[in-house]
Amino acid sequence: MFKYSINIILLLVCTLVYSQEQAMEVAAIEKDSTVYKTAYGLRLGADISKPIMASFDSKYSGIELVADYRINKRFYIAAEVGFEEKVSVEDYTNSTSKGNYIRIGFNYNAYDNWLDMNNEVFTGVRYGLGIFDQTLNNFTPNVNSLYFPSESINAATSTNGLTAHWTEFILGIKVETFQNFFISTSISYKIVLAIDDPENFKTLYAPGFNRIFESGTGFGFNYTLSYLIPFSKK
């Protein structure tokens, strides 16, 4: 899926470059003293990659809503809230994680727009909090014996109210395709700050964080559609 996310980023970059060239041509023709303003307001949307993933993977379901608010030319306060359920199948275990999460932080737009364009090439930082339940569905004892072959044991052991705390660093691009309507894609690198584990079992997947590697890190991606509710122009 990261390959598809990178391809989408490249496509949006090409779109953004083309739009910039068109704006430069207009600016070269007009060359007047007109002051162009861009909209400030609340932008709301959804990550459509999650229902797409769920349609291809029966072991996953999720939904995520996104929002940001522009506070000046470069900075945006940003947040995401969502729900995920994921069945993780490993060599010796089968487990389910499900719960809610929230991420909050900011984005910095490093892109210089022409005229009244409102596109972004951004970096961002988030703090994430997930509250979830973990169920060990079944496990297979790690016994290598010809005389006593191991068999899967149904456990159905659940632990509720687990929490995960993490931080993540984001790189992405956002393009205004129509007035106040935006398409965005981003990738993120996540670092666990603290996480609860069930008794005698390690948490392999946390909602909002995704797969947790042995190093306590993980990766994520988003593909969002959003609409800006403009409050003013500056």
C-alpha positions as CSV (number, residue, x, y, z in Angstrom):
1,M,0.0,0.0,0.0
2,F,3.0,2.3,0.5
3,K,3.8,1.9,-3.2
4,Y,0.3,3.1,-4.1
5,S,0.6,6.0,-1.6
6,I,3.9,7.1,-3.2
7,N,2.4,6.9,-6.7
8,I,-0.5,9.1,-5.5
9,I,1.9,11.6,-4.1
10,L,3.8,11.8,-7.4
11,L,0.5,12.3,-9.3
12,L,-0.5,15.1,-7.0
13,V,3.0,16.7,-7.3
14,C,2.6,16.7,-11.1
15,T,-0.9,18.3,-10.7
16,L,0.5,20.9,-8.3
17,V,3.4,21.7,-10.6
18,Y,1.1,22.1,-13.6
19,S,-1.2,24.4,-11.6
20,Q,1.8,26.5,-10.5
21,E,3.0,26.9,-14.1
22,Q,-0.5,28.0,-15.2
23,A,-0.6,30.6,-12.3
24,M,2.9,31.9,-13.3
25,E,1.7,32.4,-16.8
26,V,-1.3,34.4,-15.6
27,A,0.9,36.4,-13.2
28,A,3.3,37.2,-16.0
29,I,0.4,38.5,-18.2
30,E,-1.4,40.5,-15.6
31,K,1.6,42.1,-13.7
32,D,-0.7,44.5,-11.8
33,S,-1.0,45.5,-8.2
34,T,-3.9,43.1,-7.4
35,V,-3.6,41.6,-3.9
36,Y,-4.7,38.0,-3.9
37,K,-6.1,36.5,-0.7
38,T,-6.6,32.9,0.3
39,A,-9.3,31.4,2.5
40,Y,-9.0,30.7,6.2
41,G,-11.4,28.4,7.9
42,L,-12.2,24.9,9.1
43,R,-11.4,22.0,6.8
44,L,-13.3,18.7,7.4
45,G,-12.9,15.4,5.6
46,A,-12.4,11.6,5.8
47,D,-9.6,9.2,5.0
48,I,-11.0,7.0,2.2
49,S,-8.0,4.6,2.3
50,K,-9.6,2.8,5.2
51,P,-12.9,1.7,3.6
52,I,-10.8,0.8,0.5
53,M,-8.6,-1.4,2.6
54,A,-11.6,-3.0,4.3
55,S,-13.1,-3.9,0.9
56,F,-10.0,-5.9,0.1
57,D,-9.1,-7.3,3.6
58,S,-11.8,-9.1,5.5
59,K,-9.7,-9.0,8.6
60,Y,-9.8,-5.2,8.8
61,S,-12.3,-2.4,9.3
62,G,-11.9,1.2,10.1
63,I,-13.1,4.8,9.7
64,E,-11.2,8.1,10.2
65,L,-12.4,11.7,10.2
66,V,-9.9,14.5,9.7
67,A,-9.9,18.3,10.4
68,D,-7.6,21.2,10.4
69,Y,-7.8,24.9,11.1
70,R,-5.5,27.5,9.5
71,I,-3.9,29.9,12.0
72,N,-1.5,31.8,9.7
73,K,0.1,31.5,6.3
74,R,2.1,28.4,7.1
75,F,0.7,26.7,10.2
76,Y,-2.4,24.6,10.6
77,I,-3.8,22.9,13.8
78,A,-4.7,19.4,12.7
79,A,-6.5,16.4,14.3
80,E,-7.8,13.0,13.3
81,V,-10.3,10.7,15.1
82,G,-11.2,7.2,14.2
83,F,-12.1,3.6,14.9
84,E,-10.2,0.4,13.8
85,E,-10.6,-3.3,14.2
86,K,-7.8,-5.6,13.0
87,V,-7.2,-9.4,13.2
88,S,-3.5,-10.1,13.3
89,V,-2.4,-13.6,12.2
90,E,1.1,-14.5,13.3
91,D,3.1,-17.8,13.2
92,Y,1.8,-18.9,16.6
93,T,-1.0,-16.5,17.5
94,N,-4.3,-15.1,16.2
95,S,-5.5,-11.9,17.9
96,T,-7.9,-9.0,17.4
97,S,-7.4,-5.4,18.3
98,K,-10.3,-2.9,18.2
99,G,-10.8,0.6,19.6
100,N,-10.9,4.3,19.1
101,Y,-8.1,6.8,18.7
102,I,-7.3,10.5,18.4
103,R,-4.3,12.3,17.0
104,I,-3.7,16.0,17.4
105,G,-0.8,18.3,16.4
106,F,0.0,20.7,13.6
107,N,1.1,20.9,9.9
108,Y,3.6,23.3,8.4
109,N,3.1,24.2,4.7
110,A,6.4,24.6,3.0
111,Y,4.9,25.4,-0.4
112,D,4.8,29.0,-1.8
113,N,1.5,29.4,-3.7
114,W,1.0,31.8,-6.6
115,L,-2.0,34.2,-6.8
116,D,-4.9,32.8,-4.9
117,M,-3.9,29.1,-5.0
118,N,-4.3,27.1,-1.8
119,N,-2.1,24.0,-2.2
120,E,0.3,22.5,0.3
121,V,3.4,20.5,0.6
122,F,3.5,19.9,4.3
123,T,5.3,18.3,7.2
124,G,3.6,17.7,10.5
125,V,3.8,16.3,14.0
126,R,1.1,14.5,16.0
127,Y,0.5,13.1,19.5
128,G,-1.6,10.0,19.4
129,L,-3.8,8.3,22.0
130,G,-5.6,5.0,21.4
131,I,-8.0,3.2,23.8
132,F,-8.6,-0.4,22.7
133,D,-9.5,-4.0,23.5
134,Q,-7.2,-6.9,22.7
135,T,-8.5,-10.5,22.3
136,L,-6.2,-13.5,21.9
137,N,-8.4,-15.7,19.7
138,N,-6.2,-18.7,19.6
139,F,-2.5,-19.7,19.9
140,T,-0.3,-22.6,19.0
141,P,2.4,-23.7,21.5
142,N,5.9,-23.5,20.0
143,V,6.8,-27.1,20.4
144,N,9.1,-28.8,17.9
145,S,8.5,-32.5,18.4
146,L,7.7,-35.4,16.1
147,Y,6.0,-37.2,19.0
148,F,3.9,-34.4,20.4
149,P,2.8,-32.1,17.5
150,S,1.5,-28.8,18.5
151,E,-2.2,-28.0,17.9
152,S,-4.0,-24.7,17.9
153,I,-5.7,-23.8,21.2
154,N,-8.8,-21.6,21.3
155,A,-8.3,-19.0,24.0
156,A,-10.8,-16.2,23.4
157,T,-9.1,-14.2,26.2
158,S,-9.9,-10.5,26.1
159,T,-8.3,-7.5,27.9
160,N,-10.3,-4.2,27.8
161,G,-9.3,-0.6,28.3
162,L,-5.7,-0.8,27.1
163,T,-4.0,2.5,26.0
164,A,-1.3,3.4,23.6
165,H,0.6,6.7,23.4
166,W,2.8,7.7,20.5
167,T,4.2,10.5,18.4
168,E,4.4,10.6,14.6
169,F,6.1,12.7,11.9
170,I,4.2,13.3,8.7
171,L,5.1,14.3,5.1
172,G,2.3,14.9,2.6
173,I,0.8,16.9,-0.2
174,K,-2.6,18.6,-0.5
175,V,-4.1,19.9,-3.7
176,E,-7.2,22.1,-4.1
177,T,-8.9,20.4,-7.1
178,F,-12.1,22.5,-7.1
179,Q,-12.9,25.5,-5.0
180,N,-12.6,24.6,-1.3
181,F,-12.4,20.9,-2.2
182,F,-9.1,19.1,-1.5
183,I,-7.4,15.8,-2.2
184,S,-4.5,14.9,0.1
185,T,-2.1,12.0,0.7
186,S,0.6,11.6,3.3
187,I,2.9,9.0,4.9
188,S,3.9,8.9,8.6
189,Y,6.6,7.5,10.8
190,K,5.4,6.6,14.3
191,I,7.2,6.0,17.6
192,V,5.6,4.4,20.6
193,L,5.9,6.4,23.9
194,A,4.0,4.0,26.1
195,I,1.6,1.0,25.5
196,D,-0.3,-1.5,27.6
197,D,0.1,-5.2,26.9
198,P,-2.3,-7.9,28.0
199,E,-1.0,-10.4,30.5
200,N,1.4,-12.9,28.9
201,F,0.8,-11.5,25.5
202,K,2.3,-8.6,23.5
203,T,0.2,-6.0,21.7
204,L,0.9,-6.4,18.0
205,Y,-1.5,-3.8,16.6
206,A,-2.9,-0.6,18.1
207,P,-5.8,1.3,16.5
208,G,-4.5,4.6,15.0
209,F,-0.9,3.4,15.2
210,N,-1.1,0.3,12.9
211,R,1.4,-2.6,13.2
212,I,3.9,-2.3,16.0
213,F,7.4,-3.5,15.2
214,E,9.8,-4.9,17.7
215,S,11.6,-1.5,17.7
216,G,8.5,0.2,18.9
217,T,8.0,2.0,15.6
218,G,5.5,1.8,12.8
219,F,4.3,3.5,9.6
220,G,1.1,4.8,8.3
221,F,-0.5,6.5,5.3
222,N,-3.6,8.5,4.5
223,Y,-5.6,9.4,1.4
224,T,-8.2,12.0,2.3
225,L,-10.9,14.0,0.7
226,S,-11.8,17.2,2.5
227,Y,-13.9,20.4,2.2
228,L,-12.9,23.9,3.5
229,I,-15.6,25.9,5.3
230,P,-14.2,29.4,4.8
231,F,-14.5,32.0,7.5
232,S,-12.4,34.8,6.1
233,K,-9.8,35.6,3.5
234,K,-6.4,37.1,4.3
